[in-house]
Amino acid sequence: MIAFYLSLAALGAAGAALIRELAAAQAKQRAAMRPVRVRSTDRGSSRDARRG
């Protein structure tokens, strides 16, 4: 009987780890779809520099 409960606990831990991995993968995917702001380090390439 103890072995049954231990196996249930092991299954629960494995399930929790799997859910955590899936959540991390989903978060990475969402972050990859988010638009990234590109900051220009070169001042000469800014919009204001081209106007004048």
Residue pairs with C-beta under 8 A, 6 or more apart in sequence:
40 46
43 49
